[in-house]
Amino acid sequence: MKKDVILYTTTMCPVCGMVRDFLTNMNIEYEEVNVDLNLLEMIKLIGKTRRFSVPQTNINGEWVFGFDPVRILEVLNTKAK
């Protein structure tokens, strides 16, 4: 089953880079949405999660906030079943 992973970031966010590097190093395919460059996506993200911070990672509809590699792997493994 393919995982739909979307990583919401901003340009100057060092923690976003940590999540990006983790996903890349684990060979997890993801789409990155930079909300600095897309105001509409930022508004939609805040509407969905009620959070103003990044990174936010959506894995098949489940949210992981910040750099939490254990939680990312848990969600990926749960969604695989």
DOPA-758477 format. One record per residue: residue number from 1; residue in three letters; x negated, z negated, y of N, C-alpha, C, O, CB in turn. Coordinates in pm, 1 decimal, always signed. Glycine has a CB too. Example, Ala and Ser with C-alpha at 12.3 -4.5 7.8 and 13.67 -1.06 7.14 Angstrom:
REM residues 2
+-----+------+----------+----------+----------+----------+----------+----------+----------+----------+----------+----------+----------+----------+----------+----------+----------+
:  nr : rest :      n.x :      n.z :      n.y :     ca.x :     ca.z :     ca.y :      c.x :      c.z :      c.y :      o.x :      o.z :      o.y :     cb.x :     cb.z :     cb.y :
+-----+------+----------+----------+----------+----------+----------+----------+----------+----------+----------+----------+----------+----------+----------+----------+----------+
:   1 :  ALA :  -1319.0 :   -780.0 :   -569.0 :  -1230.0 :   -780.0 :   -450.0 :  -1320.0 :   -780.0 :   -330.0 :  -1423.6 :   -846.5 :   -331.9 :  -1130.8 :   -904.6 :   -447.3 :
:   2 :  SER :  -1285.0 :   -708.0 :   -225.0 :  -1367.0 :   -714.0 :   -106.0 :  -1290.0 :   -787.0 :     +3.0 :  -1340.9 :   -803.9 :   +113.8 :  -1408.4 :   -572.5 :    -59.8 :
+-----+------+----------+----------+----------+----------+----------+----------+----------+----------+----------+----------+----------+----------+----------+----------+----------+
This chain:
REM residues 81
+-----+------+----------+----------+----------+----------+----------+----------+----------+----------+----------+----------+----------+----------+----------+----------+----------+
:  nr : rest :      n.x :      n.z :      n.y :     ca.x :     ca.z :     ca.y :      c.x :      c.z :      c.y :      o.x :      o.z :      o.y :     cb.x :     cb.z :     cb.y :
+-----+------+----------+----------+----------+----------+----------+----------+----------+----------+----------+----------+----------+----------+----------+----------+----------+
:   1 :  MET :    -83.7 :     +0.0 :   -118.5 :     +0.0 :     +0.0 :     +0.0 :    -87.9 :     +0.0 :   +124.5 :   -176.2 :    -84.8 :   +137.3 :    +95.1 :   -121.5 :     +0.0 :
:   2 :  LYS :    -65.7 :    +92.2 :   +214.9 :   -143.0 :   +100.7 :   +337.5 :    -99.2 :     -8.7 :   +433.6 :    +19.9 :    -35.2 :   +450.0 :   -127.6 :   +239.2 :   +402.4 :
:   3 :  LYS :   -195.4 :    -70.4 :   +495.3 :   -167.4 :   -174.2 :   +592.9 :   -164.7 :   -111.9 :   +731.4 :   -253.4 :    -34.0 :   +766.3 :   -272.0 :   -288.0 :   +585.3 :
:   4 :  ASP :    -65.9 :   -144.9 :   +808.8 :    -62.7 :   -103.3 :   +947.6 :   -117.5 :   -218.1 :  +1030.8 :    -51.8 :   -320.9 :  +1047.6 :    +81.8 :    -63.4 :   +992.6 :
:   5 :  VAL :   -238.7 :   -199.8 :  +1082.8 :   -305.5 :   -302.3 :  +1160.8 :   -326.1 :   -247.4 :  +1301.6 :   -388.1 :   -142.8 :  +1320.7 :   -441.3 :   -344.8 :  +1095.3 :
:   6 :  ILE :   -272.7 :   -320.2 :  +1400.0 :   -288.9 :   -281.6 :  +1539.5 :   -355.6 :   -397.2 :  +1611.8 :   -306.5 :   -510.0 :  +1609.3 :   -151.8 :   -244.6 :  +1605.6 :
:   7 :  LEU :   -467.4 :   -368.3 :  +1676.0 :   -543.8 :   -467.7 :  +1750.0 :   -523.7 :   -441.8 :  +1898.7 :   -557.9 :   -334.9 :  +1949.3 :   -695.4 :   -463.2 :  +1711.7 :
:   8 :  TYR :   -468.1 :   -540.3 :  +1968.1 :   -446.3 :   -531.6 :  +2112.4 :   -562.5 :   -600.1 :  +2181.9 :   -593.7 :   -715.6 :  +2153.0 :   -310.0 :   -595.9 :  +2153.9 :
:   9 :  THR :   -626.7 :   -528.2 :  +2274.3 :   -749.0 :   -575.4 :  +2338.7 :   -744.3 :   -549.9 :  +2488.5 :   -652.4 :   -486.3 :  +2540.2 :   -871.9 :   -507.5 :  +2277.3 :
:  10 :  THR :   -847.9 :   -602.2 :  +2558.0 :   -878.5 :   -562.6 :  +2694.5 :  -1025.4 :   -523.4 :  +2698.8 :  -1101.2 :   -552.8 :  +2606.4 :   -846.6 :   -677.4 :  +2796.6 :
:  11 :  THR :  -1064.3 :   -458.3 :  +2804.7 :  -1198.3 :   -402.2 :  +2815.6 :  -1307.6 :   -509.0 :  +2816.3 :  -1410.1 :   -491.7 :  +2750.3 :  -1208.4 :   -318.9 :  +2940.5 :
:  12 :  MET :  -1288.5 :   -616.9 :  +2888.1 :  -1394.0 :   -716.0 :  +2907.7 :  -1381.7 :   -838.6 :  +2816.9 :  -1442.1 :   -941.8 :  +2846.1 :  -1394.2 :   -760.4 :  +3050.3 :
:  13 :  CYS :  -1306.6 :   -830.2 :  +2709.9 :  -1279.8 :   -944.4 :  +2623.0 :  -1384.1 :   -953.4 :  +2510.8 :  -1385.0 :   -868.6 :  +2421.6 :  -1138.1 :   -934.0 :  +2563.4 :
:  14 :  PRO :  -1472.0 :  -1054.6 :  +2513.8 :  -1572.2 :  -1066.4 :  +2407.6 :  -1511.8 :  -1102.0 :  +2271.6 :  -1563.3 :  -1059.9 :  +2168.0 :  -1674.4 :  -1170.6 :  +2445.8 :
:  15 :  VAL :  -1404.2 :  -1178.3 :  +2271.4 :  -1340.1 :  -1215.8 :  +2144.8 :  -1275.8 :  -1093.0 :  +2080.7 :  -1271.8 :  -1081.5 :  +1958.2 :  -1234.0 :  -1327.0 :  +2167.4 :
:  16 :  CYS :  -1225.9 :  -1002.2 :  +2162.9 :  -1170.4 :   -876.8 :  +2110.4 :  -1277.3 :   -800.4 :  +2032.4 :  -1249.8 :   -742.8 :  +1927.2 :  -1114.6 :   -789.0 :  +2225.7 :
:  17 :  GLY :  -1399.3 :   -800.8 :  +2085.6 :  -1510.3 :   -735.9 :  +2017.0 :  -1541.4 :   -800.9 :  +1883.4 :  -1579.6 :   -733.1 :  +1788.0 :  -1633.2 :   -737.8 :  +2104.0 :
:  18 :  MET :  -1525.0 :   -933.1 :  +1876.6 :  -1548.1 :  -1003.0 :  +1750.1 :  -1446.4 :   -959.2 :  +1645.1 :  -1482.3 :   -936.2 :  +1529.6 :  -1541.2 :  -1155.4 :  +1770.6 :
:  19 :  VAL :  -1319.6 :   -947.7 :  +1684.7 :  -1215.9 :   -903.8 :  +1590.1 :  -1241.6 :   -759.6 :  +1550.3 :  -1231.5 :   -724.8 :  +1432.7 :  -1073.8 :   -918.8 :  +1651.6 :
:  20 :  ARG :  -1274.5 :   -675.9 :  +1646.7 :  -1303.4 :   -534.3 :  +1619.9 :  -1418.1 :   -522.3 :  +1519.7 :  -1409.0 :   -446.4 :  +1423.2 :  -1338.7 :   -459.4 :  +1751.6 :
:  21 :  ASP :  -1526.5 :   -597.7 :  +1542.8 :  -1641.5 :   -593.6 :  +1452.4 :  -1604.2 :   -643.9 :  +1312.8 :  -1647.2 :   -586.5 :  +1212.8 :  -1757.0 :   -677.3 :  +1509.3 :
:  22 :  PHE :  -1525.2 :   -750.0 :  +1305.7 :  -1482.4 :   -803.3 :  +1176.4 :  -1402.3 :   -699.1 :  +1098.5 :  -1429.6 :   -674.3 :   +981.1 :  -1398.7 :   -930.9 :  +1195.9 :
:  23 :  LEU :  -1304.2 :   -638.5 :  +1163.9 :  -1221.7 :   -537.9 :  +1095.7 :  -1307.7 :   -420.6 :  +1048.7 :  -1291.5 :   -371.8 :   +936.8 :  -1109.4 :   -487.4 :  +1189.3 :
:  24 :  THR :  -1397.9 :   -376.3 :  +1133.6 :  -1485.6 :   -264.6 :  +1098.1 :  -1576.7 :   -301.3 :   +981.5 :  -1591.0 :   -223.9 :   +886.8 :  -1569.7 :   -222.1 :  +1219.1 :
:  25 :  ASN :  -1638.2 :   -419.2 :   +988.0 :  -1729.2 :   -462.0 :   +881.7 :  -1658.8 :   -483.7 :   +748.0 :  -1720.1 :   -469.4 :   +642.2 :  -1799.1 :   -589.1 :   +922.7 :
:  26 :  MET :  -1530.6 :   -518.0 :   +752.8 :  -1452.4 :   -538.1 :   +630.8 :  -1386.3 :   -408.2 :   +583.7 :  -1309.4 :   -408.8 :   +487.5 :  -1345.8 :   -645.3 :   +654.0 :
:  27 :  ASN :  -1416.3 :   -297.3 :   +651.3 :  -1358.2 :   -166.2 :   +619.6 :  -1205.4 :   -168.2 :   +624.5 :  -1138.5 :   -106.5 :   +541.6 :  -1404.4 :   -120.5 :   +481.6 :
:  28 :  ILE :  -1152.3 :   -239.1 :   +721.7 :  -1007.7 :   -245.1 :   +742.9 :   -973.3 :   -144.7 :   +852.2 :  -1020.9 :   -155.9 :   +965.1 :   -960.3 :   -390.7 :   +781.6 :
:  29 :  GLU :   -890.9 :    -47.3 :   +818.0 :   -850.4 :    +52.5 :   +915.5 :   -754.6 :    -11.2 :  +1013.9 :   -666.4 :    -88.3 :   +975.9 :   -785.8 :   +174.9 :   +847.0 :
:  30 :  TYR :   -772.7 :    +21.9 :  +1141.3 :   -686.3 :    -34.0 :  +1244.4 :   -675.3 :    +62.6 :  +1361.4 :   -758.8 :   +150.9 :  +1380.8 :   -739.3 :   -170.2 :  +1291.9 :
:  31 :  GLU :   -570.6 :    +42.6 :  +1437.3 :   -551.7 :   +114.9 :  +1562.6 :   -577.6 :    +15.2 :  +1674.3 :   -528.6 :    -97.6 :  +1668.9 :   -407.0 :   +178.6 :  +1573.3 :
:  32 :  GLU :   -652.7 :    +54.3 :  +1773.9 :   -679.2 :    -34.2 :  +1887.4 :   -598.0 :    +12.1 :  +2007.7 :   -596.5 :   +130.2 :  +2042.1 :   -830.8 :    -37.1 :  +1921.5 :
:  33 :  VAL :   -530.7 :    -83.4 :  +2070.4 :   -455.1 :    -56.1 :  +2192.1 :   -515.3 :   -142.1 :  +2302.6 :   -504.2 :   -264.7 :  +2300.7 :   -301.2 :    -85.4 :  +2173.1 :
:  34 :  ASN :   -579.0 :    -76.1 :  +2398.8 :   -637.9 :   -146.5 :  +2511.8 :   -529.8 :   -161.0 :  +2618.8 :   -490.7 :    -62.7 :  +2681.7 :   -764.0 :    -70.7 :  +2567.5 :
:  35 :  VAL :   -481.9 :   -283.0 :  +2639.1 :   -371.4 :   -304.4 :  +2732.7 :   -416.9 :   -298.3 :  +2878.3 :   -333.0 :   -289.0 :  +2968.0 :   -305.6 :   -438.4 :  +2705.4 :
:  36 :  ASP :   -548.2 :   -303.3 :  +2904.1 :   -598.8 :   -278.8 :  +3040.1 :   -564.9 :   -137.2 :  +3084.6 :   -535.1 :   -112.1 :  +3201.4 :   -751.7 :   -301.6 :  +3046.8 :
:  37 :  LEU :   -570.2 :    -46.6 :  +2989.6 :   -554.4 :    +94.7 :  +3020.8 :   -410.7 :   +143.0 :  +3006.1 :   -380.9 :   +258.8 :  +3035.4 :   -644.1 :   +176.4 :  +2932.5 :
:  38 :  ASN :   -321.3 :    +55.0 :  +2960.9 :   -183.8 :    +97.1 :  +2935.7 :    -87.6 :    -16.0 :  +2972.2 :    -56.7 :   -102.1 :  +2889.9 :   -165.5 :   +138.7 :  +2787.4 :
:  39 :  LEU :    -41.6 :    -13.9 :  +3095.5 :    +45.5 :   -119.8 :  +3146.6 :   +174.5 :   -132.4 :  +3065.6 :   +221.9 :   -243.6 :  +3042.3 :    +79.1 :    -93.6 :  +3292.6 :
:  40 :  LEU :   +231.1 :    -21.0 :  +3022.8 :   +354.2 :    -25.5 :  +2944.1 :   +331.5 :    -99.4 :  +2812.3 :   +415.7 :   -179.2 :  +2771.3 :   +406.1 :   +116.9 :  +2917.1 :
:  41 :  GLU :   +219.4 :    -73.9 :  +2745.9 :   +188.1 :   -144.7 :  +2621.5 :   +168.3 :   -294.7 :  +2646.4 :   +206.5 :   -377.1 :  +2563.3 :    +62.1 :    -84.9 :  +2556.6 :
:  42 :  MET :   +108.4 :   -329.9 :  +2761.3 :    +90.5 :   -470.7 :  +2794.6 :   +226.3 :   -539.2 :  +2810.6 :   +246.7 :   -649.3 :  +2759.4 :     +7.2 :   -485.6 :  +2923.4 :
:  43 :  ILE :   +317.1 :   -475.9 :  +2880.0 :   +451.0 :   -532.0 :  +2901.5 :   +524.1 :   -546.8 :  +2768.9 :   +588.5 :   -648.9 :  +2744.8 :   +532.8 :   -443.3 :  +2997.7 :
:  44 :  LYS :   +514.9 :   -446.1 :  +2682.9 :   +580.4 :   -453.9 :  +2551.7 :   +519.1 :   -564.0 :  +2466.4 :   +591.1 :   -634.9 :  +2396.2 :   +570.4 :   -319.3 :  +2478.6 :
:  45 :  LEU :   +385.8 :   -579.3 :  +2471.4 :   +318.0 :   -683.3 :  +2393.9 :   +363.2 :   -822.4 :  +2438.6 :   +395.9 :   -906.7 :  +2355.0 :   +165.0 :   -669.9 :  +2408.2 :
:  46 :  ILE :   +365.1 :   -846.4 :  +2567.8 :   +408.7 :   -975.6 :  +2619.7 :   +553.6 :  -1001.8 :  +2582.2 :   +590.4 :  -1115.2 :  +2551.5 :   +391.3 :   -981.5 :  +2772.0 :
:  47 :  GLY :   +636.1 :   -898.0 :  +2584.3 :   +775.8 :   -913.3 :  +2544.5 :   +792.0 :   -950.9 :  +2398.3 :   +883.0 :  -1026.0 :  +2363.2 :   +850.8 :   -786.4 :  +2571.7 :
:  48 :  LYS :   +705.1 :   -899.6 :  +2313.1 :   +714.2 :   -927.7 :  +2169.3 :   +662.0 :  -1065.8 :  +2134.0 :   +723.1 :  -1136.7 :  +2054.0 :   +637.6 :   -823.5 :  +2090.9 :
:  49 :  THR :   +548.8 :  -1105.0 :  +2193.1 :   +480.9 :  -1227.6 :  +2149.0 :   +492.5 :  -1343.2 :  +2247.3 :   +465.3 :  -1458.1 :  +2212.4 :   +336.0 :  -1198.7 :  +2124.9 :
:  50 :  ARG :   +533.0 :  -1312.8 :  +2370.1 :   +539.8 :  -1414.7 :  +2475.9 :   +402.9 :  -1476.0 :  +2504.7 :   +393.3 :  -1590.3 :  +2549.4 :   +638.5 :  -1525.1 :  +2436.7 :
:  51 :  ARG :   +297.4 :  -1399.4 :  +2478.8 :   +160.6 :  -1444.8 :  +2505.2 :    +92.5 :  -1346.9 :  +2599.7 :   +112.1 :  -1225.6 :  +2591.8 :    +79.6 :  -1458.6 :  +2372.9 :
:  52 :  PHE :    +12.4 :  -1402.7 :  +2689.0 :    -59.6 :  -1321.5 :  +2786.1 :   -205.6 :  -1301.1 :  +2746.9 :   -281.1 :  -1237.8 :  +2820.6 :    -51.6 :  -1385.5 :  +2922.9 :
:  53 :  SER :   -245.6 :  -1353.8 :  +2632.2 :   -385.7 :  -1349.6 :  +2592.6 :   -411.9 :  -1239.7 :  +2489.8 :   -320.7 :  -1192.1 :  +2422.1 :   -428.3 :  -1484.5 :  +2536.5 :
:  54 :  VAL :   -537.6 :  -1201.3 :  +2480.5 :   -584.6 :  -1109.8 :  +2377.3 :   -707.8 :  -1173.5 :  +2315.1 :   -768.4 :  -1260.4 :  +2377.8 :   -616.0 :   -966.4 :  +2435.4 :
:  55 :  PRO :   -746.6 :  -1135.1 :  +2197.4 :   -687.4 :  -1032.4 :  +2112.5 :   -562.2 :  -1082.5 :  +2040.3 :   -545.5 :  -1201.1 :  +2011.8 :   -789.6 :   -984.1 :  +2011.2 :
:  56 :  GLN :   -477.0 :   -986.7 :  +2013.0 :   -361.1 :  -1009.2 :  +1928.4 :   -362.1 :   -898.0 :  +1824.4 :   -376.1 :   -780.4 :  +1858.1 :   -226.3 :  -1011.4 :  +2011.5 :
:  57 :  THR :   -347.1 :   -935.7 :  +1698.7 :   -352.2 :   -839.1 :  +1589.8 :   -218.9 :   -841.3 :  +1517.5 :   -171.9 :   -946.6 :  +1474.5 :   -469.3 :   -869.7 :  +1491.9 :
:  58 :  ASN :   -158.4 :   -724.4 :  +1504.6 :    -32.5 :   -712.3 :  +1433.0 :    -61.3 :   -644.5 :  +1299.5 :   -115.1 :   -533.9 :  +1294.2 :    +73.6 :   -632.1 :  +1516.3 :
:  59 :  ILE :    -24.1 :   -713.7 :  +1191.7 :    -44.6 :   -660.8 :  +1056.5 :    +91.9 :   -649.1 :   +992.3 :   +150.5 :   -748.4 :   +949.1 :   -140.7 :   -752.2 :   +971.0 :
:  60 :  ASN :   +142.4 :   -526.1 :   +986.5 :   +275.3 :   -499.2 :   +929.7 :   +381.0 :   -594.5 :   +983.3 :   +464.3 :   -644.4 :   +907.6 :   +270.5 :   -509.0 :   +778.1 :
:  61 :  GLY :   +377.9 :   -620.0 :  +1114.4 :   +480.0 :   -702.0 :  +1177.4 :   +446.5 :   -849.2 :  +1189.8 :   +520.7 :   -922.9 :  +1254.8 :   +604.4 :   -688.6 :  +1102.9 :
:  62 :  GLU :   +338.0 :   -894.6 :  +1130.2 :   +297.9 :  -1035.0 :  +1141.1 :   +180.9 :  -1045.8 :  +1238.2 :    +86.9 :   -966.5 :  +1233.0 :   +259.7 :  -1093.7 :  +1001.5 :
:  63 :  TRP :   +187.8 :  -1144.8 :  +1326.5 :    +89.1 :  -1158.9 :  +1433.1 :    -20.7 :  -1257.9 :  +1398.3 :     +4.2 :  -1363.0 :  +1339.2 :   +156.9 :  -1201.6 :  +1560.4 :
:  64 :  VAL :   -143.7 :  -1222.0 :  +1436.6 :   -258.6 :  -1311.4 :  +1430.0 :   -316.8 :  -1313.0 :  +1571.4 :   -341.5 :  -1207.9 :  +1630.5 :   -366.3 :  -1264.5 :  +1320.6 :
:  65 :  PHE :   -338.3 :  -1433.7 :  +1624.9 :   -385.2 :  -1447.3 :  +1763.0 :   -529.3 :  -1495.2 :  +1765.3 :   -567.9 :  -1582.5 :  +1687.7 :   -295.6 :  -1544.4 :  +1841.8 :
:  66 :  GLY :   -608.9 :  -1437.3 :  +1855.2 :   -748.1 :  -1475.7 :  +1868.3 :   -832.3 :  -1423.0 :  +1752.7 :   -792.2 :  -1331.7 :  +1680.5 :   -759.7 :  -1626.2 :  +1876.6 :
:  67 :  PHE :   -949.9 :  -1482.9 :  +1737.2 :  -1039.4 :  -1445.3 :  +1627.9 :  -1016.7 :  -1542.9 :  +1513.2 :  -1064.9 :  -1656.1 :  +1515.7 :  -1189.7 :  -1445.4 :  +1673.8 :
:  68 :  ASP :   -943.2 :  -1497.5 :  +1413.5 :   -908.6 :  -1581.2 :  +1298.1 :   -922.2 :  -1497.2 :  +1171.4 :   -822.2 :  -1454.1 :  +1113.9 :   -763.1 :  -1639.4 :  +1311.4 :
:  69 :  PRO :  -1048.4 :  -1473.7 :  +1127.2 :  -1070.3 :  -1385.2 :  +1012.1 :  -1002.8 :  -1434.2 :   +884.8 :   -956.7 :  -1353.2 :   +804.3 :  -1217.8 :  -1370.0 :   +987.1 :
:  70 :  VAL :   -996.4 :  -1565.3 :   +865.5 :   -930.6 :  -1618.6 :   +745.4 :   -783.2 :  -1580.7 :   +746.9 :   -729.6 :  -1536.2 :   +645.5 :   -946.8 :  -1773.0 :   +736.5 :
:  71 :  ARG :   -718.0 :  -1597.8 :   +859.8 :   -575.2 :  -1565.2 :   +870.5 :   -552.3 :  -1414.0 :   +854.7 :   -456.0 :  -1371.9 :   +790.6 :   -519.0 :  -1613.7 :  +1006.8 :
:  72 :  ILE :   -640.1 :  -1334.1 :   +912.4 :   -627.0 :  -1188.4 :   +898.0 :   -629.5 :  -1151.0 :   +750.5 :   -545.0 :  -1074.2 :   +704.6 :   -740.2 :  -1114.4 :   +974.7 :
:  73 :  LEU :   -726.2 :  -1204.9 :   +675.3 :   -735.3 :  -1174.2 :   +532.2 :   -614.8 :  -1229.6 :   +455.7 :   -565.8 :  -1164.6 :   +363.3 :   -865.4 :  -1231.3 :   +473.7 :
:  74 :  GLU :   -567.0 :  -1347.4 :   +492.3 :   -447.5 :  -1403.4 :   +428.2 :   -328.4 :  -1311.5 :   +446.2 :   -256.8 :  -1281.9 :   +350.5 :   -415.7 :  -1541.9 :   +484.8 :
:  75 :  VAL :   -307.1 :  -1266.4 :   +568.5 :   -192.6 :  -1178.2 :   +596.9 :   -207.5 :  -1046.5 :   +522.1 :   -111.0 :   -996.5 :   +464.3 :   -179.7 :  -1151.9 :   +749.0 :
:  76 :  LEU :   -326.4 :   -990.9 :   +522.9 :   -349.6 :   -865.5 :   +451.4 :   -322.7 :   -881.7 :   +301.6 :   -261.1 :   -794.9 :   +239.8 :   -493.5 :   -816.9 :   +474.2 :
:  77 :  ASN :   -368.2 :   -991.1 :   +244.0 :   -346.8 :  -1016.2 :   +100.8 :   -201.0 :  -1045.1 :    +69.3 :   -151.0 :  -1001.6 :    -34.5 :   -433.0 :  -1132.6 :    +54.3 :
:  78 :  THR :   -132.2 :  -1117.1 :   +156.0 :     +9.9 :  -1146.1 :   +136.7 :    +91.8 :  -1018.9 :   +144.2 :   +182.6 :   -997.8 :    +63.9 :    +59.2 :  -1246.8 :   +240.9 :
:  79 :  LYS :    +59.7 :   -934.3 :   +240.8 :   +136.3 :   -810.7 :   +260.6 :   +109.4 :   -711.1 :   +147.9 :   +189.2 :   -619.9 :   +126.1 :   +101.7 :   -747.1 :   +396.6 :
:  80 :  ALA :     -1.2 :   -727.3 :    +76.5 :    -33.8 :   -635.4 :    -33.4 :    +50.9 :   -660.4 :   -156.0 :    +65.5 :   -572.3 :   -240.8 :   -179.8 :   -647.1 :    -70.1 :
:  81 :  LYS :   +107.2 :   -780.4 :   -166.3 :   +183.4 :   -817.4 :   -285.7 :   +324.8 :   -767.4 :   -280.6 :   +401.8 :   -790.4 :   -373.9 :   +184.0 :   -966.1 :   -303.5 :
+-----+------+----------+----------+----------+----------+----------+----------+----------+----------+----------+----------+----------+----------+----------+----------+----------+
